[in-house]
Amino acid sequence: MNGVHVRLRVGGESYAFAVENVLEVAELGDVAPVPGSDECVLGVSNLHGEVMPVFDLASVFGISREGAAQRLLVVEHDGRHAALAIDEVVDVAELPAPTEETESALLHGAALDHGELVGMVDVASLFRTLAGDDS
């Protein structure tokens, strides 16, 4: 599970996505709300002609954030795309394999990198959660 990752911040916490799952980092821009959607759904956005759901990653992880998200991280898994509202991208770098267990089903674990604990996102589990399939 080690390799190159996109490290980001959400609500003061650090997370990382394997670079092969990240398509783009973009400005948040205009997001059209979707009435009746789940609280983690900010709405939809037109990115390069593709209407894409925008999810608040802080809400998905159940953490609080001060202020509004600033960026979108566009991720892919099994041909499906989603845009995740995040606070900032920290870097793109090689990270060590997870050495710490986590209670979250959305993480493979956590790695200690330069004294900072980084949650390693399990993209398959994240997409199952976003689709409402908690099995």
C-alpha positions as CSV (number, residue, x, y, z in Angstrom):
1,M,0.0,0.0,0.0
2,N,3.0,2.3,0.0
3,G,3.8,4.4,-3.0
4,V,3.0,7.9,-4.4
5,H,0.0,9.6,-2.8
6,V,-1.8,12.9,-2.9
7,R,-1.8,14.2,0.6
8,L,-4.5,16.6,1.6
9,R,-6.1,18.3,4.6
10,V,-9.7,18.2,5.6
11,G,-10.8,19.8,8.8
12,G,-7.3,20.0,10.2
13,E,-6.6,16.3,9.6
14,S,-4.3,14.7,7.0
15,Y,-5.4,12.1,4.5
16,A,-3.8,10.5,1.4
17,F,-5.1,9.0,-1.8
18,A,-3.1,6.8,-4.0
19,V,-2.1,8.9,-7.0
20,E,-3.5,6.3,-9.5
21,N,-7.0,7.1,-8.1
22,V,-6.7,10.9,-8.5
23,L,-7.6,12.5,-11.8
24,E,-7.5,16.2,-11.0
25,V,-7.3,18.9,-8.4
26,A,-9.5,21.9,-9.2
27,E,-11.0,25.0,-7.7
28,L,-14.3,24.4,-5.9
29,G,-16.1,26.7,-8.3
30,D,-19.9,26.7,-8.7
31,V,-21.8,23.7,-7.2
32,A,-25.5,23.3,-8.0
33,P,-27.4,22.0,-4.9
34,V,-29.4,18.8,-5.3
35,P,-32.7,19.1,-3.3
36,G,-33.3,16.2,-1.0
37,S,-29.8,14.8,-1.2
38,D,-27.8,13.5,1.7
39,E,-26.0,16.0,3.9
40,C,-22.6,14.9,2.6
41,V,-23.6,15.8,-1.0
42,L,-22.8,19.4,-1.7
43,G,-24.4,19.1,-5.2
44,V,-23.2,18.7,-8.7
45,S,-20.6,20.4,-10.8
46,N,-19.8,20.6,-14.5
47,L,-16.2,19.6,-14.8
48,H,-14.9,19.6,-18.4
49,G,-18.4,18.8,-19.7
50,E,-19.0,16.0,-17.3
51,V,-21.7,16.5,-14.6
52,M,-20.2,15.1,-11.5
53,P,-21.4,14.7,-7.9
54,V,-19.6,16.8,-5.3
55,F,-19.2,15.3,-1.8
56,D,-18.0,17.1,1.3
57,L,-15.2,14.8,2.5
58,A,-15.3,16.3,6.0
59,S,-19.0,15.3,6.2
60,V,-18.2,11.8,4.8
61,F,-15.5,11.3,7.5
62,G,-17.7,12.9,10.2
63,I,-15.2,15.7,11.1
64,S,-15.8,19.4,11.5
65,R,-14.2,22.1,9.4
66,E,-13.8,25.8,10.0
67,G,-14.9,27.7,7.0
68,A,-15.7,26.3,3.6
69,A,-13.9,23.8,1.4
70,Q,-11.6,25.4,-1.1
71,R,-10.6,22.7,-3.6
72,L,-12.0,19.7,-5.4
73,L,-10.2,16.4,-5.6
74,V,-11.5,14.4,-8.5
75,V,-11.1,10.7,-7.9
76,E,-11.8,7.5,-9.9
77,H,-12.5,3.9,-9.0
78,D,-13.7,1.2,-11.4
79,G,-14.7,3.8,-14.1
80,R,-16.7,5.9,-11.7
81,H,-15.8,9.5,-10.9
82,A,-16.6,11.7,-7.9
83,A,-15.4,15.2,-6.8
84,L,-14.5,15.6,-3.2
85,A,-14.5,19.0,-1.5
86,I,-11.3,19.3,0.5
87,D,-9.5,22.1,2.3
88,E,-6.1,21.9,0.5
89,V,-3.6,19.6,-1.2
90,V,-0.4,19.4,0.8
91,D,1.8,17.5,-1.6
92,V,2.3,14.6,-3.9
93,A,4.9,12.3,-2.6
94,E,5.9,8.7,-1.6
95,L,4.4,7.8,1.7
96,P,5.3,4.8,3.9
97,A,2.9,1.8,4.2
98,P,0.2,2.1,6.9
99,T,1.5,1.1,10.3
100,E,-1.4,2.2,12.5
101,E,-4.8,0.6,12.6
102,T,-7.9,2.9,12.4
103,E,-11.5,2.4,13.4
104,S,-12.7,3.9,10.1
105,A,-13.8,1.4,7.4
106,L,-12.9,4.2,4.9
107,L,-9.2,3.9,5.7
108,H,-6.6,1.2,5.0
109,G,-4.9,2.5,8.1
110,A,-2.6,5.4,9.0
111,A,1.0,6.1,8.3
112,L,3.4,8.2,10.3
113,D,5.2,10.7,8.0
114,H,7.6,13.2,9.4
115,G,5.8,13.1,12.7
116,E,2.3,13.5,11.3
117,L,-0.3,10.8,11.2
118,V,-1.8,10.5,7.7
119,G,-5.0,8.5,7.1
120,M,-4.7,6.3,4.0
121,V,-8.0,6.4,2.2
122,D,-9.5,3.1,1.0
123,V,-11.0,4.3,-2.3
124,A,-13.1,1.2,-2.9
125,S,-14.8,1.6,0.5
126,L,-15.2,5.3,0.0
127,F,-17.1,4.8,-3.3
128,R,-19.3,2.1,-1.7
129,T,-20.1,4.6,1.1
130,L,-20.8,7.4,-1.4
131,A,-23.1,5.1,-3.3
132,G,-25.0,4.2,-0.1
133,D,-23.8,0.6,-0.1
134,D,-22.5,0.1,3.4
135,S,-22.1,-3.7,3.0
